Amino acid sequence: RNEGTRLHGALRDGSRYVVIEVEDTGTGIEEEKMAKIFDPFFTTKSTGVGTGLGLSVVRKIVDLHQGMIEIVNLPEGGVRASLTFQACGE
């Protein structure tokens, strides 16, 4: 399991899923910080420039919908965020 991954036990092999992927072209996330990106109030920004709550809130919403979120650095730079949810009607 990658540090930038949060899995929920409800995802099962053989089920249908919806996957949403978003990529950026930034510098990526330093590996030593990847383990903390979902922690409430963790931020790399200066004081007063954000609360560090964004990814912890996203993770909570994904968890409430029994989904999965994964954030990985791309080899060419930037980051990919993947959100996976079981398709309705399963």
Backbone as JSON Lines, residues from 0, in Angstrom:
{"i":0,"aa":"R","n":[0.84,-1.17,0.0],"ca":[0.0,0.0,0.0],"c":[0.88,1.23,0.0]}
{"i":1,"aa":"N","n":[0.55,2.19,-0.83],"ca":[1.28,3.46,-0.85],"c":[0.82,4.33,0.3]}
{"i":2,"aa":"E","n":[1.69,5.19,0.77],"ca":[1.32,6.09,1.87],"c":[0.21,7.05,1.45]}
{"i":3,"aa":"G","n":[0.12,7.37,0.17],"ca":[-0.91,8.29,-0.31],"c":[-2.21,7.59,-0.66]}
{"i":4,"aa":"T","n":[-2.45,6.42,-0.08],"ca":[-3.64,5.64,-0.39],"c":[-4.47,5.42,0.86]}
{"i":5,"aa":"R","n":[-5.76,5.54,0.72],"ca":[-6.68,5.18,1.79],"c":[-7.69,4.22,1.19]}
{"i":6,"aa":"L","n":[-7.7,2.99,1.69],"ca":[-8.59,1.96,1.18],"c":[-9.76,1.77,2.12]}
{"i":7,"aa":"H","n":[-10.86,1.36,1.57],"ca":[-12.02,1.02,2.39],"c":[-12.36,-0.43,2.11]}
{"i":8,"aa":"G","n":[-12.69,-1.18,3.12],"ca":[-12.95,-2.6,3.01],"c":[-14.09,-2.98,2.08]}
{"i":9,"aa":"A","n":[-14.94,-2.03,1.69],"ca":[-16.11,-2.35,0.87],"c":[-15.76,-2.57,-0.6]}
{"i":10,"aa":"L","n":[-14.58,-2.21,-1.06],"ca":[-14.22,-2.43,-2.46],"c":[-13.85,-3.89,-2.65]}
{"i":11,"aa":"R","n":[-14.52,-4.55,-3.61],"ca":[-14.3,-5.97,-3.82],"c":[-13.99,-6.26,-5.28]}
{"i":12,"aa":"D","n":[-13.16,-7.26,-5.51],"ca":[-12.89,-7.73,-6.87],"c":[-14.18,-8.21,-7.5]}
{"i":13,"aa":"G","n":[-14.33,-7.97,-8.79],"ca":[-15.51,-8.42,-9.52],"c":[-16.65,-7.43,-9.55]}
{"i":14,"aa":"S","n":[-16.59,-6.38,-8.75],"ca":[-17.63,-5.36,-8.75],"c":[-17.31,-4.3,-9.8]}
{"i":15,"aa":"R","n":[-18.31,-3.53,-10.18],"ca":[-18.11,-2.43,-11.13],"c":[-17.8,-1.16,-10.35]}
{"i":16,"aa":"Y","n":[-16.88,-0.35,-10.91],"ca":[-16.44,0.86,-10.23],"c":[-16.44,2.05,-11.16]}
{"i":17,"aa":"V","n":[-16.5,3.21,-10.55],"ca":[-16.3,4.48,-11.25],"c":[-14.98,5.04,-10.72]}
{"i":18,"aa":"V","n":[-14.09,5.41,-11.64],"ca":[-12.79,5.96,-11.26],"c":[-12.67,7.35,-11.86]}
{"i":19,"aa":"I","n":[-12.3,8.31,-11.02],"ca":[-12.06,9.69,-11.43],"c":[-10.59,9.97,-11.18]}
{"i":20,"aa":"E","n":[-9.88,10.41,-12.22],"ca":[-8.46,10.73,-12.06],"c":[-8.2,12.17,-12.47]}
{"i":21,"aa":"V","n":[-7.42,12.84,-11.63],"ca":[-7.03,14.23,-11.89],"c":[-5.52,14.3,-11.76]}
{"i":22,"aa":"E","n":[-4.86,14.92,-12.74],"ca":[-3.4,15.08,-12.71],"c":[-3.04,16.55,-12.76]}
{"i":23,"aa":"D","n":[-1.88,16.87,-12.18],"ca":[-1.34,18.22,-12.33],"c":[0.08,18.12,-12.88]}
{"i":24,"aa":"T","n":[0.64,19.25,-13.19],"ca":[1.99,19.28,-13.77],"c":[2.98,19.98,-12.85]}
{"i":25,"aa":"G","n":[2.69,19.98,-11.57],"ca":[3.58,20.62,-10.6],"c":[4.83,19.81,-10.34]}
{"i":26,"aa":"T","n":[5.41,20.04,-9.19],"ca":[6.67,19.38,-8.83],"c":[6.45,18.05,-8.1]}
{"i":27,"aa":"G","n":[5.22,17.74,-7.75],"ca":[4.94,16.51,-7.01],"c":[5.02,16.75,-5.52]}
{"i":28,"aa":"I","n":[4.9,15.68,-4.76],"ca":[4.91,15.73,-3.3],"c":[6.17,15.01,-2.82]}
{"i":29,"aa":"E","n":[6.93,15.65,-1.96],"ca":[8.14,15.03,-1.43],"c":[7.76,13.73,-0.72]}
{"i":30,"aa":"E","n":[8.53,12.68,-0.98],"ca":[8.2,11.35,-0.44],"c":[8.06,11.35,1.08]}
{"i":31,"aa":"E","n":[8.88,12.1,1.79],"ca":[8.79,12.12,3.25],"c":[7.52,12.82,3.74]}
{"i":32,"aa":"K","n":[6.87,13.59,2.89],"ca":[5.62,14.27,3.26],"c":[4.39,13.48,2.83]}
{"i":33,"aa":"M","n":[4.57,12.52,1.93],"ca":[3.44,11.76,1.39],"c":[2.65,11.06,2.49]}
{"i":34,"aa":"A","n":[3.32,10.57,3.53],"ca":[2.65,9.85,4.61],"c":[1.73,10.76,5.43]}
{"i":35,"aa":"K","n":[1.88,12.07,5.31],"ca":[1.12,13.0,6.14],"c":[0.02,13.74,5.38]}
{"i":36,"aa":"I","n":[-0.09,13.54,4.07],"ca":[-0.97,14.4,3.28],"c":[-2.44,14.34,3.67]}
{"i":37,"aa":"F","n":[-2.89,13.25,4.3],"ca":[-4.28,13.15,4.72],"c":[-4.48,13.56,6.18]}
{"i":38,"aa":"D","n":[-3.41,13.92,6.87],"ca":[-3.52,14.33,8.27],"c":[-4.17,15.71,8.37]}
{"i":39,"aa":"P","n":[-5.18,15.86,9.27],"ca":[-5.78,17.18,9.47],"c":[-4.72,18.19,9.89]}
{"i":40,"aa":"F","n":[-4.79,19.35,9.3],"ca":[-3.94,20.51,9.6],"c":[-2.51,20.38,9.07]}
{"i":41,"aa":"F","n":[-2.21,19.32,8.33],"ca":[-0.89,19.23,7.71],"c":[-0.87,20.11,6.47]}
{"i":42,"aa":"T","n":[0.09,20.99,6.39],"ca":[0.23,21.87,5.23],"c":[1.7,22.17,5.01]}
{"i":43,"aa":"T","n":[2.03,22.44,3.77],"ca":[3.39,22.88,3.44],"c":[3.4,24.38,3.16]}
{"i":44,"aa":"K","n":[2.24,25.0,3.29],"ca":[2.12,26.44,3.01],"c":[2.51,27.26,4.24]}
{"i":45,"aa":"S","n":[2.76,28.51,3.98],"ca":[3.1,29.44,5.06],"c":[1.91,29.65,5.99]}
{"i":46,"aa":"T","n":[2.2,30.07,7.22],"ca":[1.16,30.37,8.19],"c":[0.19,31.39,7.61]}
{"i":47,"aa":"G","n":[-1.1,31.11,7.76],"ca":[-2.13,32.01,7.26],"c":[-2.51,31.81,5.81]}
{"i":48,"aa":"V","n":[-1.9,30.83,5.13],"ca":[-2.17,30.59,3.71],"c":[-2.81,29.21,3.54]}
{"i":49,"aa":"G","n":[-3.83,28.92,4.27],"ca":[-4.49,27.62,4.18],"c":[-4.52,26.95,5.53]}
{"i":50,"aa":"T","n":[-5.44,26.0,5.65],"ca":[-5.64,25.34,6.94],"c":[-5.08,23.93,7.0]}
{"i":51,"aa":"G","n":[-4.79,23.33,5.86],"ca":[-4.34,21.95,5.85],"c":[-5.47,20.97,6.06]}
{"i":52,"aa":"L","n":[-6.69,21.39,5.75],"ca":[-7.84,20.51,5.96],"c":[-8.38,19.9,4.67]}
{"i":53,"aa":"G","n":[-7.94,20.38,3.52],"ca":[-8.51,19.95,2.25],"c":[-8.51,18.46,2.03]}
{"i":54,"aa":"L","n":[-7.35,17.81,2.06],"ca":[-7.28,16.39,1.78],"c":[-7.88,15.54,2.89]}
{"i":55,"aa":"S","n":[-7.84,16.01,4.13],"ca":[-8.47,15.23,5.2],"c":[-9.99,15.25,5.04]}
{"i":56,"aa":"V","n":[-10.55,16.36,4.58],"ca":[-11.99,16.43,4.32],"c":[-12.36,15.55,3.13]}
{"i":57,"aa":"V","n":[-11.56,15.61,2.06],"ca":[-11.81,14.76,0.89],"c":[-11.78,13.28,1.31]}
{"i":58,"aa":"R","n":[-10.78,12.89,2.07],"ca":[-10.69,11.51,2.52],"c":[-11.92,11.1,3.3]}
{"i":59,"aa":"K","n":[-12.41,11.96,4.18],"ca":[-13.6,11.64,4.98],"c":[-14.82,11.45,4.09]}
{"i":60,"aa":"I","n":[-14.99,12.31,3.09],"ca":[-16.11,12.19,2.17],"c":[-16.02,10.88,1.38]}
{"i":61,"aa":"V","n":[-14.83,10.56,0.89],"ca":[-14.62,9.3,0.16],"c":[-14.92,8.11,1.07]}
{"i":62,"aa":"D","n":[-14.43,8.13,2.3],"ca":[-14.69,7.06,3.25],"c":[-16.19,6.89,3.51]}
{"i":63,"aa":"L","n":[-16.91,8.0,3.66],"ca":[-18.35,7.93,3.91],"c":[-19.09,7.29,2.74]}
{"i":64,"aa":"H","n":[-18.53,7.39,1.55],"ca":[-19.13,6.76,0.36],"c":[-18.5,5.41,0.05]}
{"i":65,"aa":"Q","n":[-17.75,4.89,1.01],"ca":[-17.1,3.58,0.91],"c":[-16.23,3.46,-0.34]}
{"i":66,"aa":"G","n":[-15.49,4.54,-0.6],"ca":[-14.61,4.57,-1.75],"c":[-13.15,4.49,-1.37]}
{"i":67,"aa":"M","n":[-12.31,4.82,-2.34],"ca":[-10.86,4.77,-2.16],"c":[-10.26,6.02,-2.79]}
{"i":68,"aa":"I","n":[-9.24,6.57,-2.16],"ca":[-8.49,7.67,-2.73],"c":[-7.02,7.29,-2.74]}
{"i":69,"aa":"E","n":[-6.37,7.59,-3.85],"ca":[-4.94,7.31,-3.98],"c":[-4.29,8.52,-4.63]}
{"i":70,"aa":"I","n":[-3.19,8.97,-4.06],"ca":[-2.42,10.08,-4.62],"c":[-1.0,9.61,-4.83]}
{"i":71,"aa":"V","n":[-0.53,9.73,-6.07],"ca":[0.82,9.26,-6.41],"c":[1.56,10.33,-7.2]}
{"i":72,"aa":"N","n":[2.87,10.36,-7.01],"ca":[3.73,11.21,-7.84],"c":[3.88,10.56,-9.2]}
{"i":73,"aa":"L","n":[3.87,11.37,-10.25],"ca":[4.07,10.89,-11.61],"c":[5.55,10.94,-11.95]}
{"i":74,"aa":"P","n":[6.05,9.98,-12.71],"ca":[7.47,9.95,-13.06],"c":[7.94,11.22,-13.76]}
{"i":75,"aa":"E","n":[7.08,11.81,-14.59],"ca":[7.44,13.01,-15.34],"c":[7.22,14.29,-14.55]}
{"i":76,"aa":"G","n":[6.79,14.17,-13.3],"ca":[6.51,15.33,-12.46],"c":[5.01,15.49,-12.29]}
{"i":77,"aa":"G","n":[4.61,16.12,-11.24],"ca":[3.19,16.28,-10.96],"c":[2.66,15.13,-10.14]}
{"i":78,"aa":"V","n":[1.35,15.16,-9.95],"ca":[0.67,14.2,-9.09],"c":[-0.6,13.72,-9.78]}
{"i":79,"aa":"R","n":[-0.97,12.47,-9.51],"ca":[-2.27,11.95,-9.96],"c":[-3.08,11.59,-8.72]}
{"i":80,"aa":"A","n":[-4.3,12.12,-8.66],"ca":[-5.25,11.75,-7.61],"c":[-6.31,10.87,-8.26]}
{"i":81,"aa":"S","n":[-6.51,9.68,-7.7],"ca":[-7.52,8.75,-8.2],"c":[-8.56,8.51,-7.12]}
{"i":82,"aa":"L","n":[-9.82,8.71,-7.47],"ca":[-10.94,8.44,-6.59],"c":[-11.72,7.27,-7.17]}
{"i":83,"aa":"T","n":[-11.98,6.25,-6.36],"ca":[-12.68,5.07,-6.85],"c":[-13.89,4.81,-5.97]}
{"i":84,"aa":"F","n":[-15.03,4.61,-6.64],"ca":[-16.29,4.34,-5.95],"c":[-16.98,3.16,-6.61]}
{"i":85,"aa":"Q","n":[-17.68,2.35,-5.84],"ca":[-18.46,1.27,-6.42],"c":[-19.62,1.88,-7.19]}
{"i":86,"aa":"A","n":[-19.89,1.34,-8.39],"ca":[-20.97,1.85,-9.22],"c":[-22.32,1.56,-8.55]}
{"i":87,"aa":"C","n":[-23.27,2.44,-8.75],"ca":[-24.6,2.26,-8.19],"c":[-25.26,1.02,-8.77]}
{"i":88,"aa":"G","n":[-26.12,0.4,-8.02],"ca":[-26.86,-0.75,-8.49],"c":[-26.14,-2.05,-8.28]}
{"i":89,"aa":"E","n":[-24.99,-2.01,-7.61],"ca":[-24.22,-3.25,-7.36],"c":[-24.74,-3.92,-6.12]}
